[in-house]
Amino acid sequence: MAEHAAPRDTPPGGRPTDRPDLAAMLVPLCRALVDAERPVLDAHGLAMWAYSVLLHLDETPIRTQAALAEAIRADKTRIIPILDDLEARGLIHRRPDPGDRRVRLVSLTPEGRRLRDTVQADIQRGEERLLAHLPAADRDGFVRGLVALHTLPEIPPHQPSSGT
């Protein structure tokens, strides 16, 4: 008899909750945010991957190219042309690792830091216009929650229930 009972969080009507799934809410929002970022990035001559590189170099000032590719979830062979372009523009500096000359260390130049900060400020101004639709307490809680999820060491993949 217990095997036919609904899970504890499923109301008598059968639907688990009265809200849409997180992905159903976040995916359209993320697409809209990416679309809003494109004109800002275009205005500064940056591709999305290049901007991602600039953002991640700030978290750890010097990284190997392989570690940087892993951090932004890019293929390490595909990141090389992005790094070549950023270096040619004077936005990053690559130098051999003194401990292993086969490894290249990557760091932001002052110009790279300035551009990154300018682009990020422009993007976040647009985000603030979106967040302004929420009451201040909800906005602060939403951003705090996203930051907490973002700082998880690794977001585990979804594991479908086995049904048993």
C-alpha positions, 0 to 999 in steps of 0.5 A: 500500500505504501508503494502507491503513496505520493512523495511527501512534497507532492500535493494531492492534485499530483503536481509536485509544486506550483512553480515551473522547473528552474530550467524552464524559468532560467533558460529563457532568462539566460538567453535574454541576458546573453542577447543583451550582452552581445551589443555591449561585447560587440561595441568593445570588440569582444567575443563571448569567449574572450570576455569569459577569459578576461573575467576568469583571469581576474579570479586568479591572476596567472593561470596556465592556458590549460587551466584557464580553458578548463575554468571557462569550460572551453576546449584547450585547443580552441582557446588558443586563437582567442588568447592570440587575439587578446595578446595581439590587442595588448589585453593579456600577456603570456609568458613561459612558466619558469618551472616548466617552459612548455607551459604558458602563464596567462595574465591580464595587462592593465589595458585588459583589466580596464576593458574587462571592468568597463565591459562588466560595468556596462553589462551589469547596468543592463542587468540592473534594469532587469533586476529593478522589476523586483522589489529590493529584498527579492532582488538582493535575495535572488542575487545572493542565491545565484552567487551561492550557487555559482560558487559551488565547487562543481554543480553536480549533473542531474541524476534522474530518479530510478523510480524505485 
